[in-house]
Amino acid sequence: MKLKVLNLVCSQSELGMIPAGKTLINTINAHSFNVAQKDEAFAEALCKGDYLIPDGASIVKACRWLKAKSQPKERIAGWDLFEFEMSHLNSKMKECKNEKMKKGKVMFLGSSEKVLSLICERAAVDYPNLEIVTYSPPYKPEFSEEDNRAMIQAINDADPDLLWIGMTAPKQEKWTYQHWNELDIHCHCGTIGAVFDFYAGTVKRAPLWWQNHSLEWLYRLLIEPRRMWRRYIIGNTKFLYYIFKELIS
């Protein structure tokens, strides 16, 4: 996968330009870019989705170095996408005069029952005009055909106005892309695994100062060094290698 040729959303203001209807929105950061170099199915899922969000300052800077056709002006975190879509739908339903459409329906597919329960509790306060529907898939490396059918059926039965998939990358992107044509939906769908935990409060997001200075990755490394050192220390080195290789080619 070549970063130079990817079509990225270039600023947060462009989120409002994404048209209504069935739309697949993925995110990309240095880690997912590294994984996509070895995982062709993941690379295809990222490249062939409808929109790709640059969730990392490293992606923004690399696009400038490579003089890519897409030149993001800023990092757009998965959280930014989540807040925009949820607030937009909540406001839309608040203004809706049709009594049969008092609440918009948002579905969260992924994570544990505990996390989903916390999401429901918080969303009821933050977004009172939205009805939350959840589905927790089995926790396993690969889903069976029965698992897949159940998940697809749950989504189609819910017929949401907004769909969030949270099963961590690259699993969530590959699953959604693989079954995209089987999903009978007419809404935006975002693959935002980490946001489930951030919104539920089970994982603490970096304070605003760290976010504003593109140091969220360093905060996570300092908080969880044993779990994150390989991803950020080795991973960032790999990312620079891949970008340099693409630059000289």
ABEGO torsion letter per residue (X at the ends): XBAAABBBBABAAAAAABBBEBBBBBBBBAAAAAAAAABAAAAAAAAABABBBBBEAAAAAAAAAAGBABBBABBBBAAAAAAAAAAAAAAAAAABABAABABBBBBBBEEBAAAAAAAAAAAAAABAABBBBBBBBBBBABBBAAAAAAAAAAAAAAGBABBBBBAEOAAAAAAAAAAAAABBBABBBBBBAAAAAAAAGABBBBBAAAAAAGAAAAAAAAABAAAAAAAAAAAAAAAAAAAAAAAAX
